[in-house]
């Protein structure tokens, strides 16, 4: 006697359908795994670059602190000290922008705002050309070392006195408030970029 369960016949259209479904699933899982590995690698690179960028920001804070400390230690405002000789306080403080590295033509600071250096090569030569101040020692933040350079320019006065600067303590005259622009450049010591 034949068992009815052993005599089940498959239709010819169903043969190999399971194999195709399994192959499609294996292919989809492989693609998902490759996409995950690719994105994970990119996320690691992005996180690494952001970490180095944060370290560079901390190094630039050291440059700003050095510039502020230098300004505060001067016996009088730098504009007065540099009036007779505009290069007297160079390379930290310049009354006017250098003609090279900034704009094609020199800009008068009284009619136009001070501009950041536009030449990408400016910072590589500015310390040697006495156009910016370079900290004597590299700044170490975390595992990175950065060379920090900066230059300070007078920024002029605001049109309206700031709150608290309307008059001095004797209530006669005005208190002088001086404003400056400091451009700080940070580069990794090994010459690499920021990440």
Secondary structure as the mmCIF struct_conf table of DSSP 4:
data_model
#
loop_
_struct_conf.conf_type_id
_struct_conf.id
_struct_conf.beg_label_comp_id
_struct_conf.beg_label_asym_id
_struct_conf.beg_label_seq_id
_struct_conf.end_label_comp_id
_struct_conf.end_label_asym_id
_struct_conf.end_label_seq_id
TURN_TY1_P TURN_TY1_P1 UNK A 4 UNK A 7
HELX_LH_PP_P HELX_LH_PP_P1 UNK A 8 UNK A 11
TURN_TY1_P TURN_TY1_P2 UNK A 12 UNK A 16
HELX_RH_AL_P HELX_RH_AL_P1 UNK A 17 UNK A 73
BEND BEND1 UNK A 74 UNK A 76
HELX_RH_AL_P HELX_RH_AL_P2 UNK A 78 UNK A 81
TURN_TY1_P TURN_TY1_P3 UNK A 82 UNK A 82
BEND BEND2 UNK A 83 UNK A 84
TURN_TY1_P TURN_TY1_P4 UNK A 86 UNK A 92
STRN STRN1 UNK A 93 UNK A 94
BEND BEND3 UNK A 95 UNK A 96
BEND BEND4 UNK A 99 UNK A 102
BEND BEND5 UNK A 104 UNK A 105
TURN_TY1_P TURN_TY1_P5 UNK A 109 UNK A 111
BEND BEND6 UNK A 112 UNK A 112
HELX_LH_PP_P HELX_LH_PP_P2 UNK A 113 UNK A 117
TURN_TY1_P TURN_TY1_P6 UNK A 120 UNK A 121
HELX_RH_AL_P HELX_RH_AL_P3 UNK A 122 UNK A 125
TURN_TY1_P TURN_TY1_P7 UNK A 126 UNK A 130
BEND BEND7 UNK A 131 UNK A 132
STRN STRN2 UNK A 133 UNK A 134
BEND BEND8 UNK A 136 UNK A 137
HELX_LH_PP_P HELX_LH_PP_P3 UNK A 138 UNK A 138
STRN STRN3 UNK A 139 UNK A 141
TURN_TY1_P TURN_TY1_P8 UNK A 142 UNK A 143
STRN STRN4 UNK A 144 UNK A 154
BEND BEND9 UNK A 159 UNK A 160
HELX_LH_PP_P HELX_LH_PP_P4 UNK A 161 UNK A 162
TURN_TY1_P TURN_TY1_P9 UNK A 163 UNK A 164
BEND BEND10 UNK A 166 UNK A 167
TURN_TY1_P TURN_TY1_P10 UNK A 169 UNK A 170
BEND BEND11 UNK A 171 UNK A 173
STRN STRN5 UNK A 180 UNK A 188
TURN_TY1_P TURN_TY1_P11 UNK A 189 UNK A 190
BEND BEND12 UNK A 191 UNK A 191
#
